[in-house]
């Protein structure tokens, strides 16, 4: 027993150089040379990273390193509670295999102006077999740099035990009915015995997989035989937002969707997008989007992750004056839903325009502009984008069961619903 505890402490000290003081994990890049972190179910680049326990699907974690020398990258798996804090489980309780493995699948970019190495991890694999459901983090470290954390990535493993019935409606409340969406929800648990539904069951609802749009620990309004009802509650209303803006760069020699100009400067292509406009006072207009996602693709090539080039994308948002309440950011899955200096916009007083230049890989992108309030620290996209109850959104519904005998939160139900379907 003492040897096991010592071994666990050694592993934690080795891997937690960045996260040792961090209670909860996000999908996050820590290294300056890492780009294009993608998580999806194998075979579907637009899917959310969630797989069934002991099923036949796998989660893919893929990223680029702009340092073209092969790094000694290793990864480990971390089991988390429903709120993404680390669970009390030891690795041998939630997985089979040694929880420190080298990334063995990688490929060099080909015929690109910006060289890179693309790394790929698939879970489960021959070295890692997951034994329980729940929230998981994959942490990548650089073994050659004192176990420096490179990135962390969230994914879900679920058991289809409960049945989830859900739909999205316009809220009844007058205050929210024009700019928000309400989720009507019930959980049927005929195959699961629940003693205390208010504490044993935790429901999370996530809009478009955004960490800033999560409702956690939603409580049922009514409890019936084998059914928990969550409808008609102000607790499950979210801002609807607006449809995402779109651009595409599948060919750096042709103008893609919403591209205004292409220039080759100092060995790198620069893509200037068309001038955007503030939408907070405009009527709702539907345009098919991907709910904030992006995909890597290029024309006439199936292996875009290897052949797609990096380009500087110029975002331009004309505004008559800067917004004094906070800072403006370009926002989407390609920023890992983070607000950092990499996607911060600066106001050009000469042009009266917010501007940002971001290095991105060729592909098809969704994005919005959002504001981080300097006083409240809250993220608010409506001040620039507007918010309409008609907006098409995905809602990911997760039902967790607190298994006190096994000291972890099982993910016993998972479903994705759409506000227009």
C-alpha positions in Angstrom: 0.0 0.0 0.0 2.8 2.4 0.9 4.5 1.7 -2.5 1.3 2.5 -4.3 0.9 5.8 -2.5 4.5 6.8 -3.2 4.0 5.9 -6.9 0.9 8.0 -7.1 2.5 11.0 -5.5 5.5 10.8 -7.9 3.1 10.7 -10.9 1.1 13.7 -9.6 4.3 15.7 -9.0 5.6 14.9 -12.4 2.5 15.9 -14.3 1.0 18.7 -12.3 3.6 21.5 -12.8 0.9 23.8 -14.2 -2.3 22.3 -12.7 -1.1 21.4 -9.2 -2.9 24.5 -7.8 -5.8 24.2 -10.2 -8.9 22.6 -8.8 -10.9 22.3 -12.1 -9.8 21.5 -15.6 -10.6 23.1 -18.9 -9.8 22.4 -22.5 -6.8 24.7 -22.6 -3.5 25.2 -24.4 -0.5 26.2 -22.2 2.3 26.1 -24.8 3.0 29.0 -27.1 3.9 26.7 -30.0 0.7 24.5 -29.9 -2.1 25.3 -32.3 -5.4 23.8 -33.6 -6.5 21.6 -30.7 -9.3 19.5 -32.0 -11.5 17.0 -30.0 -14.1 14.8 -31.7 -15.4 11.3 -32.1 -13.4 9.4 -34.6 -15.0 9.7 -38.1 -16.9 12.9 -37.4 -14.9 16.1 -37.1 -18.0 18.1 -36.1 -19.1 15.8 -33.2 -18.8 16.6 -29.6 -16.1 14.6 -27.7 -18.4 12.0 -26.0 -18.3 8.2 -26.3 -20.3 5.4 -24.8 -18.5 3.2 -22.2 -17.4 -0.1 -23.8 -18.8 1.1 -27.1 -17.2 0.9 -30.5 -16.5 4.7 -30.8 -13.3 6.5 -29.9 -12.4 10.1 -29.0 -9.7 11.8 -31.1 -7.4 14.5 -29.6 -5.4 16.2 -32.3 -3.1 19.2 -32.2 -0.2 20.9 -34.1 3.2 22.0 -32.8 4.9 24.8 -34.8 8.3 23.5 -33.5 9.1 20.9 -36.2 11.4 18.8 -34.1 9.7 15.7 -32.7 9.0 16.4 -29.0 8.8 13.7 -26.3 5.2 14.3 -25.5 3.4 12.1 -23.0 -0.2 12.0 -21.9 -2.2 10.8 -18.9 -5.9 10.4 -18.2 -7.6 12.2 -15.3 -11.1 11.3 -14.0 -13.2 14.2 -12.8 -16.4 14.9 -10.9 -19.4 16.3 -12.6 -18.1 19.9 -12.0 -14.7 19.0 -13.6 -12.9 18.9 -10.2 -10.6 15.9 -9.9 -12.3 12.8 -8.5 -10.9 10.7 -5.6 -10.3 7.7 -7.8 -6.9 6.2 -8.4 -6.0 5.5 -12.1 -6.3 1.7 -11.7 -9.9 2.2 -10.6 -11.0 4.0 -13.7 -8.7 2.6 -16.4 -6.7 -0.4 -17.4 -3.1 0.3 -18.5 -0.2 2.4 -17.3 -1.2 6.0 -17.0 1.8 7.6 -18.7 2.1 7.0 -22.4 4.0 8.5 -25.2 2.3 10.0 -28.2 3.3 7.7 -31.0 1.2 8.9 -33.9 2.4 12.1 -35.6 3.1 13.4 -39.1 5.0 16.3 -40.5 3.2 19.0 -42.6 3.7 18.8 -46.3 4.2 21.6 -48.8 3.2 24.3 -46.3 4.7 27.8 -45.8 4.4 27.4 -42.1 5.9 24.0 -41.0 4.4 22.0 -38.2 4.1 18.5 -36.7 0.6 17.1 -36.2 0.1 14.9 -33.2 -2.9 12.5 -32.7 -4.2 10.5 -29.7 -7.1 8.1 -29.9 -8.9 7.0 -26.7 -9.4 4.1 -25.9 -6.3 2.4 -27.5 -4.0 -0.6 -26.8 -2.5 1.2 -23.8 -5.6 2.8 -22.3 -9.0 1.1 -21.6 -11.5 3.1 -19.6 -13.5 1.2 -17.0 -16.1 3.7 -15.7 -18.2 6.6 -17.1 -17.8 10.2 -16.2 -15.9 13.4 -17.1 -12.3 12.9 -18.3 -9.3 15.1 -18.9 -6.4 14.2 -21.2 -3.3 16.0 -20.1 -0.3 16.3 -22.4 3.1 17.1 -21.0 6.6 17.7 -22.6 8.8 15.0 -21.1 11.9 16.8 -22.3 11.0 20.0 -20.4 10.6 18.9 -16.8 7.1 17.5 -17.4 5.7 21.0 -18.5 2.0 20.8 -19.1 1.3 21.5 -22.8 -2.5 21.2 -23.0 -5.5 19.7 -21.3 -8.6 18.5 -23.1 -12.1 17.5 -21.9 -14.1 14.5 -23.1 -17.0 12.5 -21.8 -17.7 8.8 -21.4 -21.3 7.9 -20.7 -23.6 4.9 -19.9 -27.0 5.0 -21.6 -28.9 4.0 -18.5 -31.5 6.8 -18.2 -33.8 8.1 -20.9 -33.7 11.9 -21.5 -36.7 13.7 -23.0 -36.0 17.3 -23.8 -37.0 20.2 -26.1 -36.1 23.9 -26.4 -38.9 26.4 -26.1 -39.3 30.2 -26.0 -39.5 31.2 -22.3 -42.8 32.2 -20.8 -41.3 35.0 -18.7 -41.8 38.4 -20.4 -38.4 39.6 -19.5 -36.5 36.8 -21.2 -38.9 35.6 -23.9 -37.4 37.5 -26.9 -33.7 36.8 -26.2 -33.5 33.5 -24.3 -34.3 29.8 -24.6 -35.8 27.4 -22.1 -35.1 23.7 -21.9 -38.0 21.5 -21.0 -36.5 18.3 -19.6 -37.4 15.0 -18.0 -35.3 12.1 -16.9 -36.8 8.6 -16.9 -34.7 6.2 -14.7 -36.5 2.8 -14.8 -33.2 1.0 -14.7 -31.6 3.1 -12.0 -32.7 3.1 -8.3 -32.4 6.6 -6.9 -32.9 7.2 -3.1 -32.5 11.0 -3.1 -33.1 12.6 -6.5 -32.2 16.0 -5.3 -28.7 15.0 -4.2 -27.9 11.7 -6.0 -28.6 13.1 -9.5 -26.8 16.1 -11.0 -27.9 17.5 -14.3 -25.7 19.7 -16.5 -26.8 21.5 -19.6 -24.2 23.0 -22.0 -25.0 25.3 -24.9 -22.8 24.5 -27.9 -20.2 23.0 -25.6 -19.2 26.4 -24.4 -17.7 26.6 -20.9 -19.3 30.0 -20.3 -22.8 28.6 -21.1 -23.2 25.8 -18.6 -26.1 25.2 -16.1 -24.8 22.8 -13.4 -26.6 20.9 -10.7 -30.1 21.6 -12.0 -32.7 20.4 -9.6 -36.0 18.6 -10.5 -39.3 20.5 -10.0 -41.4 17.4 -9.7 -40.5 13.8 -8.8 -42.7 11.0 -10.1 -42.4 7.2 -10.2 -39.1 6.6 -12.1 -39.2 10.1 -13.6 -37.7 13.5 -12.7 -39.3 16.5 -14.3 -37.2 19.8 -14.7 -39.7 21.8 -16.8 -41.1 25.2 -16.0 -38.1 26.4 -14.0 -36.2 29.7 -14.4 -33.1 27.6 -13.6 -33.0 26.2 -17.1 -33.2 29.4 -19.2 -30.1 30.5 -21.2 -29.3 33.5 -23.4 -30.0 32.4 -26.9 -27.3 34.5 -28.6 -27.1 34.9 -32.4 -26.0 32.7 -35.3 -22.3 32.5 -35.6 -20.4 34.4 -38.2 -18.6 32.3 -40.9 -15.5 32.3 -43.1 -13.6 29.7 -45.0 -10.1 29.4 -46.5 -10.0 26.0 -48.2 -7.7 27.5 -50.9 -5.2 30.2 -50.2 -5.1 31.2 -53.9 -8.9 31.8 -54.1 -11.2 34.0 -52.1 -13.2 31.8 -49.7 -16.5 32.6 -48.0 -16.4 36.1 -46.6 -12.8 36.7 -47.6 -12.0 40.2 -48.9 -8.3 40.0 -49.7 -5.3 37.6 -49.8 -1.7 38.7 -49.6 1.6 37.0 -49.3 3.8 38.9 -46.8 7.2 37.7 -45.3 6.7 34.0 -46.2 3.2 33.8 -44.8 -0.3 34.3 -46.3 -2.5 37.0 -44.8 -6.3 36.7 -45.2 -8.4 39.8 -44.7 -12.0 39.1 -43.9 -14.9 41.3 -45.1 -15.8 44.1 -42.7 -18.1 42.8 -40.0 -20.9 44.9 -38.4 -22.4 45.2 -35.0 -25.6 43.1 -34.9 -27.1 44.0 -31.5 -29.8 46.3 -33.0 -30.5 44.2 -36.1 -33.4 41.8 -36.6 -32.8 38.1 -36.4 -31.5 36.5 -39.6 -31.0 32.8 -39.9 -27.8 31.5 -41.6 -26.7 27.9 -41.3 -23.7 27.6 -39.1 -21.9 25.0 -37.0 -22.7 26.4 -33.6 -19.2 27.8 -33.1 -17.2 24.8 -34.3 -14.5 24.7 -37.0 -13.1 22.1 -39.3 -9.8 21.8 -41.0 -10.2 21.3 -44.7 -8.5 22.2 -48.0 -9.6 21.6 -51.6 -8.8 18.4 -53.3 -7.1 16.7 -50.4 -8.5 14.2 -47.8 -5.6 14.6 -45.4 -6.1 18.3 -44.4 -4.4 17.9 -41.0 -1.2 17.3 -42.9 -1.5 19.5 -45.9 -3.4 22.5 -44.7 -1.3 25.7 -44.2 -1.3 28.3 -41.5 -2.3 31.9 -42.5 -2.8 35.1 -40.6 -6.5 36.0 -40.5 -7.4 39.7 -40.1 -10.7 40.4 -38.3 -12.2 43.8 -38.6 -15.2 45.2 -36.7 -16.1 48.8 -37.4 -17.4 50.7 -34.3 -17.9 54.4 -34.0 -16.1 54.4 -30.6 -14.6 51.8 -28.3 -16.7 50.0 -25.7 -15.6 51.4 -22.4 -17.2 48.6 -20.3 -14.6 46.0 -21.2 -12.4 44.3 -23.8 -13.6 42.8 -27.1 -12.5 39.3 -28.3 -12.9 37.0 -31.3 -14.6 33.9 -29.8 -15.3 30.4 -30.9 -14.2 26.8 -30.6 -10.9 27.6 -32.4 -10.0 29.9 -29.4 -10.9 26.9 -27.1 -13.7 29.3 -25.9 -11.0 31.2 -24.0 -10.3 35.0 -23.8 -6.6 35.5 -24.1 -4.2 38.0 -25.7 -4.2 35.8 -28.8 -7.8 36.6 -29.6 -8.0 40.1 -28.0 -9.0 42.9 -30.3 -7.5 46.4 -30.3 -9.3 49.5 -31.2 -7.8 51.5 -34.1 -8.9 55.1 -33.5 -7.8 56.2 -37.0 -10.0 53.7 -38.7 -12.6 53.5 -35.9 -12.4 49.7 -36.1 -11.7 46.8 -33.7 -8.9 44.7 -35.2 -7.3 41.3 -34.5 -4.9 39.1 -36.3 -4.9 35.4 -35.5 -2.8 32.6 -36.9 -5.2 29.9 -38.1 -5.0 26.7 -40.1 -6.9 26.5 -43.4 -10.5 25.4 -42.9 -14.1 26.4 -42.3 -14.7 28.6 -39.2 -17.4 29.9 -37.0 -16.9 32.8 -34.7 -18.6 35.7 -32.8 -17.4 38.8 -31.1 -17.8 39.0 -27.3 -17.1 41.4 -24.5 -15.5 40.7 -21.2 -16.8 43.3 -18.7 -13.8 44.8 -16.9 -15.8 45.3 -13.7 -17.9 42.1 -13.4 -15.6 39.9 -15.4 -18.7 38.4 -17.1 -18.7 37.4 -20.8 -21.4 39.1 -22.8 -21.7 38.6 -26.6 -25.2 40.3 -26.9 -23.8 43.8 -26.6 -22.2 43.2 -30.1 -24.0 40.3 -31.6 -27.6 40.6 -30.1 -29.6 37.7 -28.8 -32.8 36.2 -30.2 -34.9 33.3 -29.1 -35.1 32.0 -32.7 -31.3 31.3 -32.7 -30.3 27.7 -33.6 -28.3 26.1 -30.8 -27.2 22.7 -29.6 -27.8 21.8 -26.0 -25.7 19.0 -24.4 -27.6 17.3 -21.5 -25.6 15.3 -19.0 -27.1 13.3 -16.2 -24.7 12.2 -13.4 -25.4 9.7 -10.6 -23.4 10.0 -7.5 -22.2 6.5 -6.7 -21.3 6.8 -3.0 -20.1 3.2 -2.8 -17.5 3.9 -5.6 -16.8 7.6 -4.7 -17.3 9.0 -8.2 -20.0 10.6 -10.5 -21.2 8.2 -13.1 -22.5 9.8 -16.4 -25.6 7.7 -16.8 -27.3 9.8 -19.4 -26.1 11.9 -22.4 -28.1 13.6 -25.2 -27.7 16.4 -27.6 -30.8 18.3 -28.7 -31.2 21.2 -31.1 -33.4 24.3 -30.7 -34.8 24.0 -34.2 -35.2 20.2 -34.4 
